[in-house]
Amino acid sequence: MFSRLGGTSFFLEESRVTSKRRYSVLSVLLAGFIATSSFGVGLSLYVGLGTAYENTRNLWVMLADIDLTSVQRTMSERMLEVEQRSDWVSEQVSSGALDPSFQYGWTNAMRALAAADMDVMAYGLVTDERQFIGFNPEDMSSIRRTLPIDDILFSELAHIRGPIKNDTTYPRWDPHFNRTVLTNWVPLFYEGRYLGTFVQYLSLSSLSESLIRGREDLPGTPFILIGGNRVMAHPRLRDWGETKANALVNGANIARSPIPLPTIHDIGDPILANLGKSENIQLDPNDERQSSGIKLAGLDLDDQYHLIVTRQVLDAAISPVIIGMHFDEELFDDEWNRLVLASILGGGVFVLSVIVAVILSRQFTKPIRRFASAARAFEDEDIASIDVPQLEGSLIREYDDAARSFNHMMMAVHDRERITSLFGKFVPQSIAKKLLASGNDSGVLPPQQSEATVLFVDIAGFTSMCEALDPEQIIAMLNDYFDCATHIIESSGGIITQFQGDAILAVYNVFNDLDNHADAALDSAIALQQQVKNRTFQGLDLKVRCGVNTGSMVAGNVGAKARLSFTVHGDAVNTASRLEQENKVLGTDILISESTRNLLTTPDRATKAGEVLLRGRHVSTALYTVPPELRGRT
């Protein structure tokens, strides 16, 4: 195939296969697996393998031990995160860095907490009016509720006990959240003055859901007990909570009252209800699970034997906590038969699969490795600057088609990236992409009138600097400075339309919809001022002046048919240039117009610098600046 693009021709060789016959991956894999599976099934009819009951039981005890270890680790990590979060809020308030009465700062702090991976249902502040005012971390929606009686107690005790470490209440079913909740709280004091209580409601019902999730088709019933006989997590806990809440709730106010956790007799699990009648089973003294605290017990109930695996959590915030799982004896009979069959089939199929996989993988993975190697060539390289690799063909039809498609795709990507890269050096990247996507070769974008913000930047004392420096130094300094400024402006969504000597003209919200374009332009000016003050450019210290103005303007291509330039026109553009010049008169380095200030998310960032009669105007114009001490605010 011969491709001609931008005056440059590329020759793309077609991948060809010497053999006319090609094989489908599906047919090859099916043939291999059918042959090995058929042989394995046939072999399983003649071969038998016995497995002892003790081995099967130990297998499930080991799996249960792994599950219990995972649950224990999840509980510990979750409680540690909750406690660390409470301590952090308490320390921030006591140091004065966070004030619950300052709604803006407090809300921002809560949003910052929500950015973390929090496994809490709600968190917030308990006020003196016994009201909980908090947030839902999923969508940061506000939550207001009157505290139930139990939660009122720790709020009242906070006044008396003074500053203390965070504490965790006993879990219970809370109808307000329709969950089993664990409340972590810490009183907030600043200079001895009580400001409220920070509360986190942790969902323990999610433990029940996590115990069930993924185990629908697996044997065994997991559970977590607290206080010896209270059920904290169980597959039936949610159904019990909803039934219990509906039975107790006669009005909206009663629904706020917490309901104690069910006992082992209330949850509807006969194995737990008769847990006290179980008999301990001694594990092998050399079994490593004994050191982890795991216990094994058996229970005869209704002519069925049940195996119970438990472990006590010693480092829990609330104790004693016991996590466990119980199985029916029928499980072991089924598993014994399944193990025999699986062992027979697994042994034969495994050996054959290894042999076949070694042979086939050597042939079938070669095209994949070549494909991956070619793809990696583009990961850390500039596509427009490297040679496009060519993939060889393959006897496998899908591999051969993939190689052809990859070769064509990489050539197209190479051409497009090269054009975009070269084009983007002369016009803004966003404009270059729009021109390439326009579908025509005119190079003209329809004129667009919009309200946008203009940033005009100029280097102070550039003329005298040019007189004292060599031309090479001036060019090197300007390129270094323009690289820095371009990165700052484009990272904020701005488009640089012109480099005028030492000046930069950038626009925001032109040919790209940009929310808060006034903030983006002002932030660019502040960031540029900070960069200029904190570094040098080719060893030279610079000072720049910035003018920012918002108004209506027209953007489009101007020039001759053979040479076009993208620019913006309008009084708003001229005003930005004049604001930059007024910095000399007012002794500032950033000046913004009143129209820009009115569009700022936080107008108080800008303070009035004075009123000036701009050139070409008949009335004075109010000008604003951002003092250095306010430039860190957003």
GIQUI-V240006 format. One record per backbone hydrogen bond with DSSP energy under -1.0 kcal/mol. NH is the residue of the N-H (numbers start at 1). CO is the residue of the C=O. E is the energy in kcal/mol with one decimal. If there is no record, write none. Layout:
# GIQUI-V240006
((NH | CO | E) (NH | CO | E))
This chain:
# GIQUI-V240006
((3 | 10 | -1.9) (5 | 8 | -2.3) (8 | 5 | -1.9) (10 | 3 | -2.3) (12 | 1 | -2.0) (23 | 395 | -1.5) (28 | 24 | -2.2) (29 | 25 | -2.8) (30 | 26 | -2.8) (31 | 27 | -2.3) (32 | 28 | -2.3) (33 | 29 | -2.9) (34 | 30 | -2.8) (35 | 31 | -2.0) (36 | 32 | -2.3) (37 | 33 | -3.0) (38 | 34 | -2.5) (39 | 35 | -2.0) (40 | 36 | -2.3) (41 | 37 | -2.9) (42 | 38 | -2.4) (43 | 39 | -2.4) (44 | 40 | -2.0) (46 | 43 | -1.4) (47 | 43 | -1.2) (56 | 52 | -1.6) (57 | 53 | -2.6) (58 | 54 | -2.7) (59 | 55 | -2.0) (60 | 56 | -2.0) (61 | 57 | -2.3) (62 | 58 | -2.6) (63 | 59 | -2.3) (64 | 60 | -2.6) (65 | 61 | -2.6) (66 | 62 | -2.2) (67 | 63 | -2.3) (68 | 64 | -2.9) (69 | 65 | -2.4) (70 | 66 | -2.2) (71 | 67 | -2.4) (72 | 68 | -2.7) (73 | 69 | -2.5) (74 | 70 | -2.4) (75 | 71 | -2.5) (76 | 72 | -2.5) (77 | 73 | -2.7) (78 | 74 | -2.4) (79 | 75 | -2.4) (80 | 76 | -2.4) (81 | 77 | -2.2) (82 | 78 | -2.0) (83 | 79 | -2.6) (84 | 80 | -2.5) (85 | 81 | -2.1) (86 | 82 | -2.1) (87 | 83 | -2.5) (88 | 84 | -2.1) (89 | 85 | -2.2) (90 | 86 | -2.4) (91 | 87 | -2.5) (92 | 88 | -2.5) (93 | 89 | -2.3) (94 | 90 | -2.6) (95 | 91 | -1.8) (96 | 93 | -1.1) (97 | 92 | -1.3) (98 | 92 | -1.6) (102 | 99 | -1.6) (103 | 101 | -1.2) (106 | 102 | -3.1) (107 | 103 | -2.8) (108 | 104 | -2.2) (109 | 105 | -2.2) (110 | 106 | -2.3) (111 | 107 | -2.4) (112 | 108 | -2.2) (113 | 109 | -1.9) (114 | 110 | -2.1) (115 | 111 | -1.1) (116 | 113 | -1.2) (118 | 116 | -1.8) (121 | 201 | -2.6) (122 | 201 | -1.1) (123 | 135 | -1.5) (124 | 199 | -2.2) (125 | 133 | -2.6) (126 | 197 | -2.7) (127 | 131 | -2.5) (130 | 127 | -1.6) (132 | 145 | -3.0) (133 | 125 | -2.7) (134 | 143 | -2.9) (135 | 123 | -2.6) (136 | 141 | -2.2) (140 | 136 | -2.5) (143 | 134 | -2.6) (145 | 132 | -1.8) (147 | 130 | -2.0) (152 | 148 | -1.7) (153 | 149 | -1.2) (155 | 151 | -1.3) (156 | 152 | -2.4) (157 | 153 | -2.5) (158 | 154 | -1.1) (161 | 157 | -2.9) (162 | 158 | -1.3) (167 | 185 | -2.5) (169 | 183 | -3.0) (172 | 181 | -1.7) (173 | 259 | -2.9) (174 | 179 | -2.9) (178 | 174 | -1.6) (179 | 174 | -1.4) (181 | 172 | -2.9) (182 | 202 | -2.1) (184 | 200 | -2.6) (185 | 167 | -2.6) (186 | 198 | -1.8) (188 | 196 | -3.1) (190 | 193 | -2.3) (193 | 190 | -1.6) (195 | 188 | -3.1) (197 | 126 | -1.5) (198 | 186 | -2.4) (199 | 124 | -2.5) (200 | 184 | -2.8) (201 | 122 | -2.9) (202 | 182 | -2.7) (204 | 180 | -3.3) (205 | 180 | -1.2) (207 | 204 | -1.1) (209 | 205 | -2.0) (210 | 206 | -2.7) (211 | 207 | -2.2) (212 | 208 | -1.7) (213 | 209 | -3.1) (215 | 212 | -2.7) (218 | 215 | -1.3) (221 | 326 | -2.1) (223 | 324 | -2.4) (224 | 233 | -2.4) (225 | 322 | -3.5) (226 | 230 | -2.9) (227 | 320 | -2.0) (230 | 226 | -1.9) (231 | 262 | -3.1) (232 | 224 | -2.7) (233 | 224 | -1.6) (237 | 234 | -2.0) (240 | 236 | -2.1) (241 | 237 | -2.7) (242 | 238 | -2.5) (243 | 239 | -2.1) (244 | 240 | -3.1) (245 | 241 | -2.7) (246 | 242 | -2.3) (247 | 243 | -1.8) (248 | 244 | -1.8) (249 | 245 | -2.4) (255 | 251 | -1.2) (256 | 253 | -1.4) (257 | 254 | -1.8) (259 | 173 | -3.6) (264 | 229 | -1.5) (266 | 263 | -1.2) (267 | 263 | -1.2) (273 | 269 | -2.2) (274 | 270 | -1.3) (275 | 272 | -1.8) (277 | 274 | -1.7) (278 | 275 | -1.4) (279 | 298 | -3.1) (281 | 296 | -3.4) (287 | 284 | -2.5) (290 | 287 | -1.5) (293 | 290 | -1.4) (294 | 289 | -1.5) (295 | 310 | -2.9) (297 | 308 | -2.3) (298 | 279 | -3.1) (299 | 306 | -2.2) (301 | 304 | -3.0) (304 | 301 | -1.0) (306 | 299 | -2.4) (307 | 327 | -2.3) (308 | 297 | -3.3) (309 | 325 | -3.3) (310 | 295 | -2.4) (311 | 323 | -2.3) (313 | 321 | -3.2) (322 | 225 | -2.8) (323 | 311 | -2.7) (324 | 223 | -2.7) (325 | 309 | -2.3) (326 | 221 | -1.7) (327 | 307 | -2.9) (329 | 305 | -2.0) (331 | 328 | -1.0) (332 | 329 | -1.2) (333 | 329 | -1.1) (334 | 330 | -2.4) (335 | 331 | -2.8) (336 | 332 | -2.2) (337 | 333 | -2.0) (338 | 334 | -2.6) (339 | 335 | -2.8) (340 | 336 | -2.1) (341 | 337 | -2.2) (342 | 338 | -2.9) (343 | 339 | -2.6) (344 | 340 | -2.0) (345 | 341 | -2.7) (346 | 342 | -3.1) (347 | 343 | -2.3) (348 | 344 | -1.9) (349 | 345 | -2.7) (350 | 346 | -2.2) (351 | 347 | -1.9) (352 | 348 | -2.2) (353 | 349 | -3.1) (354 | 350 | -2.5) (355 | 351 | -2.1) (356 | 352 | -3.1) (357 | 353 | -3.1) (358 | 354 | -2.3) (359 | 355 | -1.9) (360 | 356 | -3.1) (361 | 357 | -2.6) (362 | 358 | -1.1) (364 | 360 | -3.3) (365 | 361 | -2.0) (369 | 365 | -2.8) (370 | 366 | -2.3) (371 | 367 | -2.6) (372 | 368 | -3.0) (373 | 369 | -2.5) (374 | 370 | -2.4) (375 | 371 | -2.3) (376 | 372 | -2.5) (377 | 373 | -1.0) (378 | 375 | -1.5) (379 | 376 | -1.2) (385 | 382 | -1.7) (397 | 23 | -1.8) (400 | 396 | -2.7) (401 | 397 | -2.7) (402 | 398 | -2.5) (403 | 399 | -2.5) (404 | 400 | -2.2) (405 | 401 | -2.6) (406 | 402 | -2.7) (407 | 403 | -2.4) (408 | 404 | -2.3) (409 | 405 | -2.8) (410 | 406 | -2.8) (411 | 407 | -1.7) (412 | 408 | -2.1) (413 | 409 | -2.9) (414 | 410 | -2.7) (415 | 411 | -2.6) (416 | 412 | -2.6) (417 | 413 | -3.0) (418 | 414 | -2.2) (419 | 415 | -2.3) (420 | 416 | -2.9) (421 | 417 | -2.7) (422 | 418 | -2.5) (423 | 419 | -3.3) (424 | 420 | -2.6) (426 | 423 | -1.6) (427 | 423 | -1.6) (432 | 428 | -2.7) (433 | 429 | -2.4) (434 | 430 | -1.7) (435 | 431 | -2.5) (436 | 432 | -2.4) (437 | 433 | -1.8) (448 | 555 | -2.7) (450 | 553 | -2.0) (452 | 551 | -2.4) (453 | 508 | -1.8) (454 | 549 | -3.5) (455 | 506 | -3.1) (456 | 547 | -2.9) (457 | 504 | -2.4) (458 | 545 | -2.1) (460 | 543 | -3.2) (462 | 459 | -1.0) (465 | 461 | -1.6) (466 | 462 | -2.3) (467 | 463 | -1.4) (468 | 464 | -1.0) (469 | 465 | -1.1) (474 | 470 | -2.2) (475 | 471 | -2.6) (476 | 472 | -2.4) (477 | 473 | -2.6) (478 | 474 | -2.7) (479 | 475 | -2.5) (480 | 476 | -2.1) (481 | 477 | -2.6) (482 | 478 | -3.3) (483 | 479 | -2.1) (484 | 480 | -1.7) (485 | 481 | -2.6) (486 | 482 | -2.8) (487 | 483 | -2.0) (488 | 484 | -1.9) (489 | 485 | -2.7) (490 | 486 | -2.7) (491 | 487 | -1.8) (493 | 490 | -1.4) (494 | 489 | -2.5) (495 | 507 | -2.7) (497 | 505 | -2.2) (498 | 505 | -1.4) (500 | 503 | -1.9) (503 | 500 | -2.6) (504 | 457 | -2.5) (505 | 498 | -2.2) (506 | 455 | -2.6) (507 | 495 | -2.5) (508 | 453 | -2.2) (520 | 516 | -2.2) (521 | 517 | -2.2) (522 | 518 | -2.3) (523 | 519 | -3.0) (524 | 520 | -2.0) (525 | 521 | -2.1) (526 | 522 | -2.4) (527 | 523 | -2.7) (528 | 524 | -2.5) (529 | 525 | -2.2) (530 | 526 | -2.3) (531 | 527 | -2.3) (532 | 528 | -2.5) (533 | 529 | -1.9) (534 | 530 | -1.4) (537 | 540 | -2.6) (540 | 537 | -1.3) (545 | 458 | -2.8) (546 | 589 | -2.2) (547 | 456 | -2.6) (548 | 591 | -2.4) (549 | 454 | -1.9) (551 | 452 | -2.4) (553 | 450 | -1.9) (554 | 569 | -2.5) (555 | 448 | -2.7) (556 | 567 | -2.2) (558 | 565 | -2.6) (560 | 563 | -1.3) (565 | 558 | -2.3) (567 | 556 | -2.4) (569 | 554 | -2.8) (574 | 570 | -1.6) (575 | 571 | -2.6) (576 | 572 | -1.6) (577 | 573 | -1.6) (578 | 574 | -2.1) (579 | 575 | -2.5) (580 | 576 | -1.9) (581 | 577 | -1.5) (582 | 578 | -1.9) (584 | 581 | -1.6) (586 | 582 | -2.3) (587 | 583 | -1.3) (588 | 583 | -1.1) (591 | 546 | -2.0) (592 | 624 | -3.2) (593 | 548 | -1.8) (597 | 593 | -2.3) (598 | 594 | -2.3) (600 | 597 | -1.2) (605 | 602 | -2.0) (606 | 603 | -1.8) (607 | 625 | -3.1) (609 | 623 | -2.8) (610 | 623 | -1.3) (612 | 621 | -2.6) (614 | 612 | -1.0) (617 | 614 | -2.3) (621 | 612 | -3.1) (623 | 610 | -3.2) (624 | 592 | -2.5) (625 | 607 | -2.8) (630 | 627 | -1.7) (631 | 628 | -1.2) (633 | 630 | -1.2))
